[in-house]
Amino acid sequence: MNTQLFDYDRQDAAGATCTAQAWAKVPAPLTVAQRDALKARAAQLLRDKGAVLVAHYYVDGDLQDLAWETGGIVSDSLEMARFGRDHAAQTLVVAGVRFMGESAKILSPEKRVLMPDLDATCSLDLGCPEAEFAAFCDAHPDRTVVVYANTSAAVKARADWMVTSSCALEIVSELKRRGEKILWAPDRHLGRYIQEQTGADMLMWNGACIVHDEFKGLELDLLREQHPEAMILVHPESPKGVVDKAHVVGSTSALIKAVVEGSAREYIVATDNGILHRMRQLAPGKTLIEAPTAGNSATCKSCAHCPWMAMNGLQGVVDSLEQGLGEIHVQEPVRGKALACIERMLDFTAALKARAAQATKTPHVPHMGAV
């Protein structure tokens, strides 16, 4: 077993995509009348333009509701990729962060892909620049390159496989079974978790999510003292000391499934607090407790929310559809090269899902995303 960590210092995210400017661009709170008017306008535009809204679990609850109400979807990044590719709409509005819009465009080059705000990015994406990553790959040509979805199209173009947190374990397990050594990027915490679970030989890039990196095991201990019967749900982008406290470790959709199907009445949730909106809708009788963050990247002890996800708003959806703002473009040959690693993942997960359905004869639960 060989675990190494490539020592790349994460960028300071200066410029238009720094966290301070991201928080500054978060839409102001709306009155009930403003919210209702914008939702109605956005819904009408989606119908008029033949567009569909594809939203992530971490964006504002109004956007999540709008997606469901207009025939779109709210899901994790894996199901977002599938849905946008397979939907008949020729215009996709992607409420999330930039790599999600890029993935939609890579899979559907003939479709128009719009985003509420093109500056909405991701610390993992920012922390894995194309040139440095290319040099990393060139230095280790014997390794299979596996990148997390939270990366740019250019980084995906250098990869053999793309994975999300809902399929990374299965894909890396398969690569290990084949005897392949892995070059992993960019999230070191997810990479460590996958390596521990699979025993794969992984050389890892040194990146982290600014939200999940700030969860602390001590805070979970303190919450558990107050709620001794609560189950702790943790996303694997979190540090080892947090993951080790969890009853359930999994992707966004897996954590939602744990709340819906779990027997506990209380759940401590250690992931972006945007997920609580959908959890409350699907499990209204259960108590959800937001795990706090603390540290250099946190704006306060309890703010477990991505500033770039928070930049998505109803006005941005309206502006994108009315004015064509926020259009995503991915040029060739980058798009074609990135497509291969995404399609490889989608083909693998589709086969995995088919085998699981055949084995259990259990129908897929609608509106739950990837499981």
PyMOL commands that set and color helices and strands:
alter all, ss='L'
color gray80, all
select helices_A, chain A and resi 19-24+32-48+61-69+77-86+98-107+123-126+130-138+153-156+168-177+188-198+212-214+217-226+240-243+252-261+275-282+309-311+314-323+334-360
alter helices_A, ss='H'
color red, helices_A
select strands_A, chain A and resi 3-5+51-56+73-75+91-95+112-114+144-148+161-163+182-185+202-204+231-234+248-249+266-270+287-290
alter strands_A, ss='S'
color yellow, strands_A
deselect
rebuild
show_as cartoon
